[in-house]
Amino acid sequence: MQNSLNQLEQLEALLEREHVWPGEYRFKFIVKRADLEYATSILGQEGLSIRESESGKYVSLTIIKVMQSSKDVIAVYKKASVIPGLIAL
């Protein structure tokens, strides 16, 4: 858990340096197809596009949202972290 917290802190610092707020941010996640409904219940449908893997076992979620700050972006990543097997890109 400590390692992922450090990564989020590093991401937040990078976003502060490199991004203009408020601004559009693109989230990309990969989840198991079986967890799609759970993932969308947590992440919402706004700005969401879904693409299935060739095998149909996984889905790629792209979510484009206008975020107010880097802290808001980090909050979404923390919220998403409860999704089983989530891969954040």
RODO-2510 file (C-alpha; in nm, 4 decimals, decimal comma):
residues 89
     n   res          X          Y          Z
     1     m     0,0000     0,0000     0,0000
     2     q     0,2824     0,2425     0,0829
     3     n     0,4304     0,1985    -0,2654
     4     s     0,1015     0,2897    -0,4344
     5     l     0,0689     0,5957    -0,2089
     6     n     0,4156     0,7105    -0,3170
     7     q     0,3192     0,6598    -0,6805
     8     l     0,0054     0,8686    -0,6330
     9     e     0,2057     1,1444    -0,4643
    10     q     0,4535     1,1418    -0,7543
    11     l     0,1668     1,1520    -1,0046
    12     e     0,0071     1,4435    -0,8216
    13     a     0,3355     1,6391    -0,8286
    14     l     0,3782     1,5643    -1,2007
    15     l     0,0226     1,6735    -1,2758
    16     e     0,0791     1,9985    -1,0880
    17     r     0,3885     2,0725    -1,2980
    18     e     0,2617     1,9552    -1,6370
    19     h    -0,1141     2,0156    -1,6499
    20     v    -0,3303     2,3275    -1,6549
    21     w    -0,6268     2,3213    -1,4157
    22     p    -0,9158     2,3103    -1,4574
    23     g    -0,8767     2,0904    -1,7586
    24     e    -0,9738     1,7755    -1,9377
    25     y    -0,8115     1,4557    -1,8104
    26     r    -0,8186     1,1114    -1,9708
    27     f    -0,8347     0,8107    -1,7390
    28     k    -0,7572     0,4658    -1,8840
    29     f    -0,8317     0,1473    -1,6952
    30     i    -0,8453    -0,2223    -1,7786
    31     v    -1,0790    -0,4502    -1,5846
    32     k    -1,2100    -0,8033    -1,6174
    33     r    -1,5316    -0,8197    -1,8181
    34     a    -1,7028    -0,9704    -1,5134
    35     d    -1,6214    -0,6554    -1,3113
    36     l    -1,7425    -0,4040    -1,5709
    37     e    -2,0730    -0,3269    -1,4004
    38     y    -1,9028    -0,2798    -1,0639
    39     a    -1,6369    -0,0573    -1,2205
    40     t    -1,8919     0,1654    -1,3926
    41     s    -2,0952     0,1909    -1,0719
    42     i    -1,7844     0,3334    -0,9023
    43     l    -1,6467     0,5431    -1,1876
    44     g    -1,9742     0,6562    -1,3443
    45     q    -2,0890     0,6717    -1,7047
    46     e    -2,0003     1,0336    -1,7834
    47     g    -1,7398     1,0562    -2,0597
    48     l    -1,7019     0,6771    -2,0654
    49     s    -1,6089     0,4659    -2,3663
    50     i    -1,5647     0,0898    -2,3450
    51     r    -1,3647    -0,1424    -2,5675
    52     e    -1,3569    -0,5199    -2,5278
    53     s    -1,0411    -0,7226    -2,5644
    54     e    -1,0209    -0,9654    -2,8525
    55     s    -1,0921    -1,2580    -2,6205
    56     g    -1,3748    -1,0718    -2,4455
    57     k    -1,2221    -1,1461    -2,1049
    58     y    -1,1158    -0,7845    -2,0392
    59     v    -1,2471    -0,4390    -2,1177
    60     s    -1,0662    -0,1118    -2,1565
    61     l    -1,2353     0,1895    -2,0018
    62     t    -1,1504     0,5391    -2,1174
    63     i    -1,3060     0,8206    -1,9193
    64     i    -1,2616     1,1826    -2,0184
    65     k    -1,3609     1,4335    -1,7524
    66     v    -1,2956     1,7979    -1,6778
    67     m    -1,1064     1,7972    -1,3506
    68     q    -1,0542     2,0974    -1,1253
    69     s    -0,7154     1,9985    -0,9820
    70     s    -0,4560     1,7252    -0,9520
    71     k    -0,6108     1,6328    -0,6154
    72     d    -0,9390     1,5550    -0,7961
    73     v    -0,7533     1,3249    -1,0373
    74     i    -0,5864     1,1427    -0,7486
    75     a    -0,9256     1,1052    -0,5791
    76     v    -1,0570     0,9188    -0,8861
    77     y    -0,7566     0,6836    -0,8832
    78     k    -0,8088     0,6150    -0,5125
    79     k    -1,1793     0,5528    -0,5706
    80     a    -1,0986     0,3126    -0,8555
    81     s    -0,8431     0,1213    -0,6485
    82     v    -1,1186    -0,0914    -0,4887
    83     i    -1,2056    -0,2512    -0,8243
    84     p    -1,0684    -0,6092    -0,8263
    85     g    -0,7784    -0,6626    -1,0662
    86     l    -0,7869    -0,3039    -1,1921
    87     i    -0,5008    -0,1946    -1,4153
    88     a    -0,4608     0,1828    -1,4368
    89     l    -0,2713     0,3090    -1,7398
***
